[in-house]
């Protein structure tokens, strides 16, 4: 599954307003991309690692998981976890008018679909 996620991640086109994004796999490996100065891949991977850790705590404590969003460095950091433990984090501007919200939804839907179908 990890290979399918990485292939999707590399081939997925950015949408308006995406600043950076990353995936943290259950085996603790990560991939990331940035489109804006000030978001080093290492920083993105660290943020997604922290989100993945939070989802693990939620799972242990039987707290329902869904999409989470934080303010991070003046941007919004959207995260979602799949059943296999992979976590996707996406940075966007705080101004919703600067973001293609449909593109953001598509991005997360495609990420979840890989787990459900084994392919895109």
Backbone as CSV, one residue per row, in Angstrom:
resi,resn,N_x,N_y,N_z,CA_x,CA_y,CA_z,C_x,C_y,C_z
1,UNK,0.827,-1.194,0.000,0.000,0.000,0.000,0.872,1.258,0.000
2,UNK,1.970,1.205,0.736,2.860,2.367,0.818,3.323,2.811,-0.565
3,UNK,3.655,1.855,-1.422,4.115,2.198,-2.762,3.018,2.895,-3.560
4,UNK,1.763,2.429,-3.418,0.641,3.078,-4.111,0.444,4.507,-3.618
5,UNK,0.552,4.690,-2.312,0.402,6.036,-1.744,1.511,6.944,-2.263
6,UNK,2.745,6.458,-2.251,3.861,7.271,-2.738,3.706,7.604,-4.215
7,UNK,3.234,6.640,-5.014,3.015,6.897,-6.441,1.946,7.965,-6.618
8,UNK,0.835,7.842,-5.899,-0.219,8.857,-5.975,0.330,10.220,-5.565
9,UNK,1.082,10.247,-4.476,1.626,11.494,-3.941,2.512,12.187,-4.970
10,UNK,3.354,11.434,-5.639,4.267,12.014,-6.627,3.542,12.488,-7.881
11,UNK,2.450,11.836,-8.245,1.752,12.163,-9.488,0.629,13.168,-9.322
12,UNK,0.198,13.421,-8.114,-0.931,14.321,-7.883,-0.519,15.763,-8.131
13,UNK,-1.355,16.440,-8.899,-1.091,17.849,-9.217,-1.492,18.736,-8.036
14,UNK,-0.765,19.813,-7.828,-1.150,20.741,-6.754,-2.443,21.466,-7.118
15,UNK,-3.123,21.958,-6.114,-4.328,22.764,-6.323,-4.044,24.172,-5.824
16,UNK,-4.884,25.119,-6.218,-4.692,26.512,-5.816,-4.677,26.624,-4.297
17,UNK,-3.630,27.227,-3.778,-3.536,27.498,-2.351,-2.717,26.497,-1.566
18,UNK,-2.344,25.379,-2.163,-1.529,24.429,-1.410,-0.134,25.020,-1.230
19,UNK,0.348,24.995,-0.025,1.660,25.549,0.316,2.696,24.432,0.412
20,UNK,2.301,23.343,1.078,3.172,22.183,1.258,2.298,21.018,1.698
21,UNK,2.828,19.812,1.555,2.092,18.643,2.024,3.061,17.502,2.283
22,UNK,2.595,16.534,3.046,3.421,15.375,3.346,2.584,14.202,3.794
23,UNK,3.162,13.029,3.649,2.535,11.793,4.110,3.497,11.110,5.073
24,UNK,2.956,10.662,6.174,3.716,9.860,7.147,3.092,8.474,7.127
25,UNK,3.886,7.470,6.796,3.411,6.093,6.725,3.472,5.436,8.097
26,UNK,2.767,4.337,8.228,2.741,3.600,9.488,4.134,3.097,9.885
27,UNK,5.013,2.883,8.895,6.365,2.419,9.207,7.308,3.571,9.561
28,UNK,6.737,4.769,9.713,7.440,5.981,10.136,8.317,6.614,9.056
29,UNK,8.148,6.208,7.811,8.819,6.890,6.709,7.898,7.992,6.209
30,UNK,8.475,8.984,5.548,7.695,10.137,5.100,8.110,10.570,3.710
31,UNK,7.183,11.235,3.041,7.454,11.942,1.789,6.807,13.306,1.919
32,UNK,7.388,14.304,1.271,6.810,15.652,1.357,7.133,16.444,0.102
33,UNK,6.359,17.525,-0.083,6.549,18.470,-1.176,6.269,19.864,-0.641
34,UNK,6.979,20.831,-1.181,6.688,22.229,-0.834,6.642,23.056,-2.110
35,UNK,5.811,24.105,-2.078,5.690,25.011,-3.201,5.987,26.453,-2.805
36,UNK,6.337,26.671,-1.543,6.560,28.014,-1.028,7.826,28.050,-0.188
37,UNK,8.607,29.100,-0.344,9.770,29.271,0.518,9.298,29.359,1.967
38,UNK,10.113,28.871,2.864,9.765,28.923,4.282,9.176,27.621,4.788
39,UNK,8.961,26.654,3.906,8.457,25.342,4.305,9.433,24.293,3.804
40,UNK,10.457,24.035,4.595,11.431,23.008,4.243,10.775,21.634,4.363
41,UNK,11.176,20.713,3.505,10.596,19.373,3.547,10.754,18.733,4.929
42,UNK,11.885,18.965,5.578,12.098,18.409,6.913,11.069,18.957,7.908
43,UNK,10.723,20.245,7.803,9.718,20.841,8.692,8.334,20.256,8.424
44,UNK,8.014,20.057,7.151,6.723,19.473,6.790,6.636,18.051,7.343
45,UNK,7.688,17.277,7.151,7.697,15.908,7.655,7.572,15.874,9.172
46,UNK,8.187,16.814,9.872,8.059,16.882,11.324,6.621,17.195,11.736
47,UNK,5.981,18.125,11.047,4.594,18.473,11.375,3.669,17.278,11.156
48,UNK,3.863,16.550,10.057,3.014,15.383,9.788,3.311,14.277,10.803
49,UNK,4.560,14.142,11.221,4.893,13.163,12.261,4.144,13.477,13.545
50,UNK,4.125,14.739,13.928,3.413,15.149,15.143,1.917,14.854,15.020
51,UNK,1.342,15.120,13.849,-0.076,14.820,13.639,-0.324,13.316,13.713
52,UNK,0.555,12.519,13.111,0.405,11.065,13.163,0.472,10.573,14.611
53,UNK,1.356,11.174,15.409,1.442,10.812,16.829,0.140,11.134,17.553
54,UNK,-0.459,12.279,17.226,-1.733,12.652,17.846,-2.811,11.633,17.491
55,UNK,-2.874,11.235,16.218,-3.876,10.250,15.816,-3.664,8.923,16.550
56,UNK,-2.419,8.557,16.798,-2.145,7.326,17.547,-2.688,7.437,18.969
57,UNK,-2.509,8.580,19.604,-3.041,8.797,20.955,-4.570,8.751,20.926
58,UNK,-5.165,9.344,19.903,-6.628,9.308,19.776,-7.118,7.868,19.647
59,UNK,-6.418,7.062,18.851,-6.789,5.665,18.647,-6.715,4.889,19.967
60,UNK,-5.636,5.049,20.698,-5.453,4.352,21.975,-6.555,4.735,22.967
61,UNK,-6.968,5.995,22.934,-7.984,6.474,23.865,-9.405,6.375,23.318
62,UNK,-9.554,5.692,22.186,-10.868,5.460,21.568,-11.613,6.753,21.257
63,UNK,-10.869,7.764,20.851,-11.460,9.032,20.426,-11.683,8.947,18.921
64,UNK,-12.888,9.227,18.443,-13.141,9.132,17.006,-12.192,10.039,16.214
65,UNK,-11.649,9.469,15.145,-10.710,10.230,14.323,-11.418,10.776,13.098
66,UNK,-11.038,11.934,12.703,-11.524,12.567,11.489,-10.447,13.519,11.026
67,UNK,-10.837,14.471,10.233,-9.868,15.464,9.793,-9.648,16.470,10.913
68,UNK,-8.403,16.802,11.120,-8.037,17.804,12.121,-7.405,18.988,11.397
69,UNK,-7.491,20.145,12.018,-6.902,21.343,11.418,-6.341,22.220,12.519
70,UNK,-5.106,22.695,12.287,-4.430,23.575,13.222,-3.922,24.801,12.493
71,UNK,-3.724,25.869,13.256,-2.989,27.020,12.727,-1.517,26.728,12.987
72,UNK,-0.717,26.822,11.936,0.697,26.487,12.020,1.470,27.488,11.182
73,UNK,2.293,28.309,11.830,3.099,29.310,11.131,2.254,30.233,10.254
74,UNK,1.111,30.611,10.721,0.259,31.523,9.966,-0.501,30.866,8.832
75,UNK,-0.378,29.555,8.700,-1.117,28.799,7.688,-2.060,27.834,8.411
76,UNK,-2.922,27.185,7.656,-3.736,26.111,8.213,-3.082,24.791,7.858
77,UNK,-3.057,23.889,8.797,-2.488,22.559,8.617,-3.622,21.556,8.763
78,UNK,-4.037,20.969,7.650,-5.134,20.007,7.603,-4.537,18.599,7.614
79,UNK,-5.085,17.709,8.434,-4.555,16.344,8.513,-5.689,15.338,8.552
80,UNK,-5.380,14.174,7.993,-6.318,13.071,8.040,-5.522,11.774,8.051
81,UNK,-6.037,10.799,8.771,-5.368,9.496,8.895,-6.214,8.436,8.218
82,UNK,-5.552,7.501,7.567,-6.243,6.359,6.972,-6.233,5.194,7.944
83,UNK,-7.052,4.211,7.685,-7.146,3.035,8.545,-5.821,2.280,8.633
84,UNK,-4.993,2.341,7.593,-3.713,1.623,7.623,-2.631,2.382,8.380
85,UNK,-2.957,3.556,8.928,-2.024,4.323,9.742,-1.303,5.438,9.028
86,UNK,-1.429,5.523,7.702,-0.802,6.628,6.969,-1.552,7.923,7.247
87,UNK,-0.808,9.001,7.332,-1.378,10.302,7.664,-0.958,11.312,6.595
88,UNK,-1.925,12.069,6.087,-1.671,13.124,5.102,-1.850,14.467,5.779
89,UNK,-0.870,15.347,5.603,-0.954,16.710,6.110,-0.789,17.692,4.968
90,UNK,-1.634,18.718,4.957,-1.637,19.715,3.883,-1.657,21.108,4.498
91,UNK,-0.722,21.950,4.071,-0.682,23.345,4.499,-1.344,24.215,3.449
92,UNK,-2.235,25.112,3.909,-2.884,26.091,3.035,-2.880,27.448,3.731
93,UNK,-3.104,28.522,2.970,-3.257,29.831,3.616,-4.488,29.840,4.521
94,UNK,-4.494,30.738,5.472,-5.642,30.864,6.378,-6.858,31.464,5.680
95,UNK,-6.637,32.240,4.645,-7.723,32.884,3.909,-8.392,31.864,2.986
96,UNK,-9.657,31.494,3.265,-10.309,30.488,2.434,-10.475,30.918,0.975
97,UNK,-10.494,32.208,0.724,-10.623,32.687,-0.653,-9.356,32.397,-1.469
98,UNK,-8.257,32.121,-0.796,-6.989,31.840,-1.477,-6.796,30.352,-1.747
99,UNK,-7.791,29.533,-1.388,-7.650,28.078,-1.501,-8.788,27.503,-2.337
100,UNK,-8.448,26.601,-3.222,-9.448,25.822,-3.941,-9.926,24.735,-2.980
101,UNK,-11.014,25.012,-2.269,-11.497,24.075,-1.256,-11.943,22.754,-1.879
102,UNK,-12.451,22.809,-3.110,-12.786,21.579,-3.828,-11.542,20.750,-4.106
103,UNK,-10.448,21.422,-4.447,-9.183,20.734,-4.673,-8.659,20.086,-3.404
104,UNK,-8.835,20.769,-2.276,-8.421,20.214,-0.990,-9.236,18.961,-0.675
105,UNK,-10.538,19.033,-0.881,-11.400,17.867,-0.651,-11.018,16.713,-1.568
106,UNK,-10.757,17.019,-2.835,-10.353,15.990,-3.803,-9.067,15.310,-3.338
107,UNK,-8.122,16.117,-2.862,-6.831,15.609,-2.404,-7.023,14.582,-1.290
108,UNK,-7.833,14.931,-0.290,-8.079,14.005,0.814,-8.912,12.804,0.372
109,UNK,-9.881,13.011,-0.509,-10.699,11.895,-1.003,-9.853,10.888,-1.765
110,UNK,-8.952,11.378,-2.616,-8.069,10.470,-3.349,-7.164,9.707,-2.388
111,UNK,-6.654,10.397,-1.382,-5.793,9.754,-0.384,-6.543,8.613,0.306
112,UNK,-7.781,8.854,0.680,-8.584,7.804,1.329,-8.959,6.694,0.357
113,UNK,-9.197,7.028,-0.901,-9.621,6.035,-1.894,-8.555,4.984,-2.157
114,UNK,-7.309,5.346,-2.033,-6.242,4.371,-2.249,-6.387,3.222,-1.259
115,UNK,-6.718,3.525,-0.032,-6.874,2.498,1.000,-8.098,1.627,0.731
116,UNK,-9.142,2.202,0.141,-10.375,1.467,-0.051,-10.367,0.578,-1.286
117,UNK,-9.634,0.981,-2.332,-9.703,0.243,-3.578,-8.382,-0.415,-3.959
118,UNK,-7.286,0.011,-3.336,-5.982,-0.499,-3.720,-5.416,0.180,-4.937
119,UNK,-6.170,1.098,-5.509,-5.710,1.839,-6.696,-6.532,3.105,-6.815
120,UNK,-6.142,3.953,-7.749,-6.896,5.188,-7.995,-8.007,4.948,-8.973
